[in-house]
Amino acid sequence: MAPAPAPPSAKPPAPVAQQRSVAPQPKPKGIYTVQIAAFRDRESAERLSLNLESRGYDAYVQRSNIDGKGVWYRVRVGSFEDKDNARDLAKKLESREGRSAYVTIR
């Protein structure tokens, strides 16, 4: 008599999309940063931020409550003491990533 077949192994659960908490304000390292996008929905901002991180950028999402417009999620990259360094990154993001970028204060 042949042994009974082993029960099928349970499949691991499908991976849950990686989510990061959106900090109201990143820890300041420098006064300048580069903003490349702003979204009404957090998921779009997180997706872009994670994509940029995977490409080697120091990206983060900043939640902002704008009077008359509600909550927006800003995608920003880097932290700089020197405005010229921030401008250099903005130019790099525009040329390499095809994104419009501008320097702003954190």
C-alpha positions in Angstrom: 0.0 0.0 0.0 1.4 3.4 -1.0 1.8 6.1 1.6 -0.8 8.8 1.7 0.2 11.9 -0.3 1.4 14.8 1.8 -1.1 17.6 2.3 -0.4 20.6 0.1 1.8 23.1 2.0 0.2 26.3 2.9 1.3 29.1 0.7 2.7 32.1 2.5 0.4 35.1 2.5 0.8 37.5 -0.4 3.2 40.3 0.4 1.5 43.4 1.7 2.5 46.6 0.0 5.3 48.4 1.9 4.0 51.4 3.7 6.0 54.0 5.6 4.5 56.3 8.0 4.3 59.9 6.8 6.1 62.1 9.2 4.7 65.6 9.6 8.2 67.0 9.3 11.5 65.2 8.6 14.4 65.7 11.0 16.2 68.8 9.8 19.7 68.3 8.5 19.8 71.3 6.2 17.6 74.2 5.4 17.0 73.4 1.7 15.3 70.5 -0.1 14.1 69.7 -3.6 10.4 69.2 -4.2 9.4 67.1 -7.2 5.7 66.4 -6.7 2.6 66.9 -4.5 -0.3 64.5 -4.4 -3.7 64.5 -2.8 -3.4 60.8 -2.0 -0.7 59.4 0.2 -0.3 56.2 -1.9 0.9 58.0 -5.0 3.4 60.1 -3.0 4.7 56.9 -1.2 5.0 55.1 -4.5 7.1 57.9 -6.1 9.2 58.3 -3.0 10.0 54.5 -2.8 10.8 54.5 -6.6 13.2 57.4 -6.1 14.8 55.7 -3.0 15.3 52.5 -5.1 17.2 54.7 -7.6 19.5 56.0 -4.9 17.9 59.3 -3.9 17.2 60.5 -0.3 13.5 60.9 -0.9 10.7 61.4 1.6 7.1 62.4 1.9 6.0 65.4 3.9 2.3 65.8 4.8 1.0 69.4 4.5 -2.3 70.9 5.4 -2.8 73.8 3.0 -5.5 76.3 3.9 -8.4 76.1 1.5 -7.0 73.1 -0.3 -6.8 70.4 2.4 -4.1 67.8 2.9 -1.3 67.3 0.3 1.6 64.9 0.3 4.8 66.5 -1.0 7.6 64.3 -2.4 10.9 65.8 -1.6 14.5 64.8 -2.0 17.6 65.6 0.0 18.6 68.1 2.7 21.1 70.8 2.0 22.8 73.5 4.0 23.9 75.2 0.7 21.2 76.3 -1.8 23.6 75.7 -4.8 23.9 72.0 -3.9 20.1 71.8 -3.8 19.9 73.5 -7.2 22.4 70.9 -8.6 20.1 68.1 -7.4 17.1 69.7 -8.9 18.8 69.9 -12.3 19.9 66.3 -12.0 16.3 65.2 -11.2 15.0 67.1 -14.1 17.5 65.7 -16.6 17.8 62.1 -15.3 14.4 61.5 -14.0 12.3 63.7 -16.3 10.7 65.4 -13.4 10.2 69.1 -12.8 11.9 70.1 -9.6 12.4 73.2 -7.5 14.4 74.2 -4.4 12.4 75.0 -1.3 12.9 75.5 2.4 12.2 72.5 4.6 
